[in-house]
Amino acid sequence: MAQLPSIPKGTRDYSPEIMVKRNYIFDTIKSVFKLYGYMPLETPAMENLSTLMGKYGEEGDKLLFKILNSGDFIGNISDQELVEKNSIKLTNKISEKGLRYDLTVPFARFVVQHQSELTFPFKRYQIQPVWRADRPQKGRYREFYQCDVDVVGSDSLLHEVELIQMVDEVYRRLKIKVRLLINNRKILAGIAEIIGYPDQLTDITVAIDKMDKIGLDKVNAELREKGITEEAIVKLQPILNLEGSN
């Protein structure tokens, strides 16, 4: 018997039954976004690496799917460079494009590129697949959909309340009970500044975000790996151990 081809680990097919359920969820989400006056947007699956790199931190950059240049992509690579096997240097020469890691960076590129054509505040929603070159755990995949909704061109807190209302309404229509956790980048930036590392906000927040998954000790270990001093980590502990409710 001939061996049938298989799909790469971390990907999957979508059966008609799954598609029907997924489309129902997407239609429900879209109906709420439209109700609040948000416009649909789609961006290309591929973006220039110059647009994507440096936006997600060092860890995120490693998870970008990079696409080989068309044609003779190793034509400008010397024998010496091939012998050196410097993957980062070689990648920069043979790849100029990558699959989008999320929908936020492509949206920012779209706004900058078309700012003279847009009316602000600009309210958009976007439901499209994204790709991450990760080793997915159970139930996670290298390709998955994100449902983004954003407002650009306004600093009104009313939009923040509106976004929370939309999320609440989506789950209400889907009959799913949830608890909404609200984050504030200003507070996170203040924490980074207080412990003496305002320029490493991304590294600090990426580590803290893993608290529920890997625990406090491993979070502290990751902070040390990012160059955060022991003194700064000690200052951070009362915040990481904060308990209670409002």
N, C-alpha and C positions, 0 to 999 in steps of 0.2 A: 504494500500500500504506500502511495506517495505521501510524504510528510506535508501537512498543510502549513502554510505560513501563519505566523502568529504576530500579534501586535506587541509593541514594546511594553515592558512592565511600567506601570504608572499611567497607562492610557486605557481607554475602553470604548466599546461600541455602545450606541444608544438604540435600544429596541423601540418599536412603535409604542409600546405601553409606557415606557419611560418618557418618550417624547411628548405624549399626550399630557402626562402629569406635569412635565417641565413647562410646557407651553401654557398650561392653566396657571401655573405660578407666575410665569412671566407676564401673562395678560393681566393678572390681578395687580401685579406691581406697576405695570404701565398705566393702568386705569387710575391708580392713586396719583402717580406722578403727573399725569395729564390734568387731573382734577385741580391740582395746585398751580397749573400754568407752566409746567416745565416742558421744554421742547426736546424731541429726540435728536441724537447725534450719533454718527458712526465715524470711526477713524480706521486707517489701514492696520492690518495685522502686523505689517513690518514698519519699523521706524529706523532712521539712521542711528547707529550706535552712539554717535556724538550727542544725540538727543537723550538717549536712555542712560548712558554711563554716568556714574557719579551722583545719581538721584536717589539711590536706595541704600547707600552705604556699601562698604566693602563686601559684605555678605550677599547683598542683593545683586551686585555686579557679577558675582560668580554664578548666579542662578539665571542669567540671561541666556536664552537660546540665540546663538550667533549664526548667521547665514553666510555661507561661502560666496565670494564674488563670482559673477558669471565668467565664463571663458577660462583662459589659462591663468587661474588664480595664484599659481606658484611661479609664474614666469619671472616675476621681479624678486624672487627669493634666491639669495646666493647659496652656494654649497656650504659655506661656512655657517650661515644662519641655520641651515637644516641640521648640520652636525651639532650645533650648540643646543638645539631642542628647547629653546626658550619659548614656551607656549604663548606667553602674554605678548611678546614681541612679534611672533609669527601671526597670531590672531589679528593684531592691529593692521597687518599688511594684507591678509587674505580675506578679511571680513569687514564690511562697512555697514551692514544692516543686521538687525536682530528682531525677534518676535517680541511684541510688547509684553512687559512684565506686569503692568497694571493699566488702568484706564486714566489715571490722574495725570501722568506725565504727557501722554499724547493729547489730552484735553488742554493742558497748559500750552503745549506747542500750537494747537489749533487756535487758541485765543490770541496768542502773540501774532501768529501769521495772518489772522483775519480781523484784528482789532478795529480796523477802520470800517469794516462792514457790519459789525455787531452793534446792537443797542444794549447798553448797560443800565441796570444790572441784567446780566445774561444768565438765564436759568435753563439748565440742560440735564437730561438724563441719558444714560448710555448703558445698554445691556449687550455685552459682547464677551467672547472668550479671551483669556489671557494664558500665557505659557510660562512655566518656571522649570528650569533644568534641575529639579530637586530629586531626592530619593523619597518618594511619597510614603507616608505611613498608611495604615489601613484606613480606607474610606477617603483618601485624598489622591489627587491625580495631577499630572504635569500640565494638563489642559483643563481649565475650568472656567465657568462664567462668573463675571462680576456684574453687579447691578449698582451703578454709581449715580448719584444725584448731587448737583453742586450749583452754587450761585457765585458768580464773579462780578465784581464791580460795585459791591455794597458792603459796608461794615455794620449794617443794622442787625441788632440782636434778634429782631423779629424773624429774620430768615433762619436763624439758628433754631428758634422755637418751631418754625414751620417744618424744618427738616426732621425734628424729633416727632412732630405730629404725624408726618408722613410715614415714618417707620412704624409708629404705633398703629396707624390705620391699616397698613399692609398686613401686619400680623393679626390684627383684629378680624380682617376679612378672610384670612387664611385659617382663622380659629386656632391660632397657636399662642399659648400663654408665654410671655417673655418678660425679662427684667432688663430695662435699658440702662446701660452704664455710660455716663457722660464724661468725656475727657476735655481737657483744656490745655492747648499747647503753651499758653503763657505760663501756666503753673509748672509744666515740665521744663520750660526754658529757665524759669526761676530757680528750680531745683538744681539744674545743671550749673547755673551761675553761682549758687550758694556753696556748692561743693568744690568750686574752682575750675570747672571744665565747660564753660559756655560753648566752646567750639566743637565739643564732642556730644552735642545733644542727641544726634542720631544714634551713636554707639550706645549711649546710656539708655535711651528709650527702647531700643531694640532688645537690649538685655533685660530690662525691667518687664517688658511685654511677655517674656517667657516664664514669669514667676509661677503661674499656675501649672505650667507644663513640666518645668525642670526643678523647681524649688529654689529657696533662698541661697543655699550654699553654691549651687551651680551658677546662679545669676552673679553672685559675687566673684566667682572664679572667672566668668566671662568678662566682667568689668576689669579684672586684673590683666587679662589677656589684651584688652584694649588700651592698656597703659594708664588706667586710673589708679592712683596711689592708695595705699592702705588707709591713710588719714581721711581721704575723701570718701572711701567706701564706708568707714565708720560713721561719718557724718550722714550718710545716706540711710543707715539702718533704721533710725526711728521712723522715717517716712515709709520704708518698705514694710515695717512691722505695724503700721498704723491700722487700728481696728475701730469699729463703731459704725454708727449710721447717723444720717441727718434727719 
